Amino acid sequence: MTAGPAPNARPSEILRQLWITLPAPIATEIGAIVALLTTSVPGILAALVAVAALSLVLSYLRPPEAVTRIALLVAGPPLRYAILLVAVGKTWLANEEGMVPALLLLLALGFIVPLIGFLIAQARARRG
């Protein structure tokens, strides 16, 4: 049986636990925005750097509940994947890029960056 929050856990405890899961979605959004502004390779690199940096920084921050709630809304799946799909579409249709960079962008930002964020969060949760 895994150790998790008790059924009667307070909302502040749940928000604190959700806070450490935010690096991957925020990094995905950062990478997609960079890919929209430039090309796919800088977008992928920005997301990889952002997931590592945010994983380190966010674990030490203890924001108020309102900030956590806003961050969860901004980093939520609808906005994150909408930005990602627009970036992939822009990359696919760009003259200097094409299908392969677009699919690599989708793979990196849709799977690899969230996986890295999950693995870092799990490692930090086991340590802390």
C-alpha positions in Angstrom: 0.0 0.0 0.0 1.4 3.4 -0.9 1.6 6.2 1.5 -0.6 9.1 0.4 -2.7 11.8 1.8 -5.4 10.7 4.2 -9.0 10.9 3.0 -9.5 13.9 5.3 -6.5 15.8 4.1 -6.8 19.6 4.2 -7.0 21.5 0.9 -3.8 23.3 1.8 -1.9 20.0 2.1 -3.3 18.9 -1.3 -2.3 22.2 -2.9 1.2 21.8 -1.5 1.5 18.3 -3.0 0.2 19.5 -6.3 2.7 22.4 -6.3 5.7 20.1 -6.8 4.0 18.6 -10.0 4.0 22.0 -11.8 7.5 22.1 -13.3 6.6 19.8 -16.2 3.5 21.6 -17.4 5.0 25.0 -17.0 8.1 23.8 -18.9 5.9 22.4 -21.6 4.2 25.8 -22.0 7.6 27.6 -22.0 9.0 25.3 -24.7 5.8 25.7 -26.8 6.0 29.5 -26.6 9.7 29.5 -27.5 8.9 27.2 -30.4 6.2 29.6 -31.5 8.6 32.6 -31.4 11.6 30.8 -32.9 11.9 27.2 -34.2 11.5 23.8 -32.7 15.0 23.1 -31.5 15.2 26.2 -29.2 11.7 25.3 -27.9 12.8 21.8 -27.0 16.0 23.0 -25.3 14.1 25.7 -23.4 11.6 23.1 -22.1 14.4 20.8 -21.0 16.3 23.6 -19.2 13.0 24.9 -17.7 11.9 21.5 -16.3 15.2 21.1 -14.5 15.4 24.6 -13.2 11.7 24.7 -12.1 12.0 21.4 -10.4 14.8 22.7 -8.3 13.3 26.1 -7.6 9.6 25.2 -7.0 10.4 22.6 -4.4 11.8 25.3 -2.1 9.0 27.8 -2.6 5.9 27.8 -0.4 3.5 30.2 -2.1 0.1 31.2 -0.7 -2.9 29.1 -1.6 -4.1 31.6 -4.1 -0.9 31.6 -6.1 -0.9 27.8 -6.2 -4.5 27.8 -7.4 -3.7 30.3 -10.2 -0.6 28.3 -11.2 -2.6 25.1 -11.4 -5.2 26.9 -13.7 -2.5 28.4 -16.0 -0.5 25.1 -16.2 -3.7 23.0 -16.7 -4.1 20.6 -19.6 -6.4 22.7 -21.8 -4.1 25.7 -22.1 -0.9 23.6 -22.2 -2.0 21.4 -25.0 -3.6 24.2 -27.0 -0.3 26.1 -27.0 1.6 22.9 -27.8 -0.7 22.0 -30.7 -0.4 25.6 -32.1 3.4 25.4 -31.9 3.4 21.9 -33.6 1.1 23.2 -36.3 3.3 26.3 -36.9 6.4 24.2 -37.0 4.8 21.7 -39.4 3.7 24.5 -41.8 6.9 26.5 -41.6 9.0 26.5 -44.8 12.3 26.0 -42.9 11.0 23.2 -40.6 8.4 20.6 -41.6 6.9 17.4 -40.4 9.9 15.7 -38.7 10.8 18.7 -36.5 7.1 19.2 -35.6 6.7 15.6 -34.6 10.0 15.8 -32.5 8.6 18.9 -30.8 5.3 17.0 -30.0 7.2 14.0 -28.7 9.6 16.1 -26.6 7.1 18.5 -25.1 4.2 16.1 -24.9 6.0 13.1 -23.5 9.7 13.5 -22.6 9.5 16.8 -20.7 6.5 15.6 -18.6 8.3 12.3 -18.0 11.5 14.1 -16.8 9.4 16.3 -14.5 7.6 13.2 -13.1 10.9 11.4 -12.4 12.4 14.4 -10.7 9.3 14.9 -8.6 9.3 11.3 -7.6 13.0 11.4 -6.7 12.4 14.5 -4.6 9.4 13.0 -2.9 11.3 9.9 -1.9 14.1 12.0 -0.5 12.0 14.5 1.3 
